[in-house]
Amino acid sequence: MKETAKRPAATPTGKKQETTTRPLGKTNFILMAVCLLLIIVGFVMMSGSANVGDKFNYDIFESRRTVVGPFIAFMGFVLLAFAIIYKKKDKNEQ
């Protein structure tokens, strides 16, 4: 017996119906929005006043500005890569 390949279903006009899939789904966009929010929060935490004139500002060396803010922004960038790569598992593939 000869096997035949399945063809896409024809529409009433006779044209073949093509299905398109998008590379990123709704979950990816939600995760990317959360990561963008993390990056913004990290940069806001790093901001603050600078030295003004001859007066030295010791707030420059706060742990919030030198450790916590950059760490949160960095984690936002790392998780952004994960959010782009993430693919939801189909129930049928199990």
Order of alpha helices (4+ residues) and beta strands (2+ residues): alpha-alpha
